[in-house]
Amino acid sequence: RLFPTQLLKSGKKVPLFPAFSCIFPSYAVPAIDFLSGSQYNKVYCVCRFLRKTKTLEDSRMKRVPKPVFFIVALLILFFTFSSIFGIKGKNGDNTITYIKGIGDIRWGIDINGGVEATFTPETSQKATKQQMDSAEATIKQRMIGENITDYEVYTDYNHSRIIVRFPWKNDEKDFDPQKAISELSATAMVTFREGKEYTTESTGSDGQPVYKTPKGTTASSIILQGSDIISATPQMRTDSSTGKVSYAVGLKLSDSGTKKFADATKRLKGQIISIWMDDVMISYPTVEDEITDGNCEINGGTEGFTAAEASSLANKINAGALPFKLKTTSFGTLSPKLGKSSLSAMELAGIIAFCLVGVFMILFFRLPGFVAVISLLGQVGLSFAAVSGYFPFLNSFTLTLPGFAGIILSIGMGVDANIITATRIKEELWAGKTLDSAISKGDQNSFSAIFDGNITVIIVAIILMLVFGPKNILSYWFGASTTGSIYSFGYTLLIGIIGNFLFGVLTTCLMTKSLSGFQCFRNSWLYGGPSVKNNALYGGAAE
């Protein structure tokens, strides 16, 4: 780009910007007068020095390998597809779910409707306030154990009744409220019985045997009832010598339960004490030692429990710890607050909105916009995966209308993060930076703005979850109507913002840098900068 010596010696005016546009674009002037040879040599040396400095600066920019874009993009697309549609298989007539998708989400009452039921004690004596509070707490625990957060529980002490409202299952087809109450085991009570004699055996949906209806000694000899159990908690143990991790369920018994259990474990040492939820056996541990302090541990035997099995058994025991047997006196259905077609309308609106956002990003930001669309797909997939139970360590979750709003808001912030990054890259290119330098500087300059905006939203989301979660101090004053809906909003918002950092920042940066390594994508115009024909005028350099 340096002008030749013969032009300097000709006495003609020579344009300055071909020589200096690559280094001082904003200081270029139309022409200069005749330069002597010594003056030209000085200018030439300065140009070479500054040009070399700029080249060294670009060489220090770490380029991401070209295959990274395809690897990251394929992983995001697979993750999004599997989180939306899930992966299922067939084992005979049974459908096996390997990965859960949107179809496994339990939608809230406001979106899909639900069931309303009234429960009363199955006893002739009037229940005390303490007993009604205990029954209410147990029903709430049962809802939480089933990962139902959009529920309402009201207790009428004067008439000794508990009114419960909860949404339909995700795969509900019959919409039979009596069947839904039965499947939820809302009136079931847990019992500990001697032996494991049963009448019938069937196969559950997971292919495991299900033992029903106790008989013989097991039917007549009840050791503990739900009122004798204070709590059941999943526990993790680590062997100090081998480092092996095992899981168990810890039980804490009441004073009356402690005495009953001490007598039974002394008498039945080496034998089985089965655990039943109404007429279904849920576990049958063997007594290893006499237990006299009211604290015992169910360890799963030689095979042991998995973390999920220990958690499931603890939830079932807690859910069945009723002070008395409940009966259903009335039940009915609840219509969706938004109408029966609201779910389909929301799905269609979400697809159209995402497509419009994608077109906008590609038209205005070109290649970074295309990369942003892929990253946004990953963020959408993560939002639904965290609700459906896609990950083994995250249980499924009831998605309400406020929860859906949290997903939309977090996706909007993800769009904003990608726009900030693409705009910073564009500004650097128009300031005369080379492509590699512009991408690197643009990512660095945009991160602080993205971090500040997102970290404040994370704090708000955590506060909403702590204050309006299933167990919180404010529920005592504001009632159960706040429990679930606001918590759902905070949960989905938090997951979405985490996804924004993961996809909107990390994967966007990786894919953009990877694409810039291809020669066909080295044109700064693709990133919002000046076109090739204007590079000399504005000092941009694609290489």
Secondary structure, 3 states (H helix, E strand, C coil): CCCCHHHHHCCCCECCHHHHCCCCHHHCCCCECCCCHHHHHHHHHHHHHHHHHHHHHHHCCCCCCCHHHHHHHHHHHHHHHHHHHCEEEEECCEEEEEECCHHHCEECHHHHCEEEEEEEECCCCCCCHHHHHHHHHHHHHHHHHCCCCCCEEEEECCCCEEEEEEECCCCCCCCCHHHHHHHHCCCCCEEEEEECCEEEEEECCCCCEEEEEECHHHHHCEEEEHHHEEEEEEEEEECCCCCCEEEEEEEEECHHHHHHHHHHHHHCCCCEEEEEECCEEEECCECCCCCCCCEEEECCCCCCECHHHHHHHHHHHHHCCCCCCEEEEEEEEECCCCCCCHHHHHHHHHHHHHHHHHHHHHHHHHHHHHHHHHHHHHHHHHHHHHHHCCCCCCCCCEECHHHHHHHHHHHHHHHHHHHHHHHHHHHHHHCCCEHHHHHHHHHHHHHHHHHHHHHHHHHHHHHHHHHCCCCCCCHHHHCCCCCCHHHHHHHHHHHHHHHHHHHHHHHHHHHHHHHCCCHHHCCHHHHCCCCHHHHHHHCCECC
